[in-house]
Amino acid sequence: LPISDAFAIFLGEKWREAGVYVQILAPMFSIRLVSNCFTNVTIVTGKQLIAFIIQITYLIATIGLYVYARITDIDIYSFLNIMNVLFCVIYSLYFFVLAQMCTKRMENKYEIFK
């Protein structure tokens, strides 16, 4: 059952379009859910600058996408698809950086016991 159909069945036909938007953005929010679980790693390791740089990257990407959408007059589906891909890349890179920070932190922790 596609998400848009589920929205139409449970919330009414007027909500079908919202289901399409959710279907487009689901990968981005899935990756975001996983990567945001590790955001406190930057605080624990004292690397808040990395979190700040990521937040600036989100801001620049959002503003850039908005300006691009206004200039090219793309439709909402294209806008959401571009946003999905762009933010999936950013969230994936953020997750990779956080995972590396966790791994290095754990390696350093075990070196104490050697």
Buried (B, 14 or more C-beta within 10 A) or exposed (E): EEBBEBBBEEEEEEBBEBBBBBBBBEBBBEBBEEBBEBEEBBEEBEBEEBBEEBEEEBEEBEEEBEEEBEEEEBEEEEBBBBBBEBBBEBBBEBBEBBEEBBEEEEEEEEEEEE
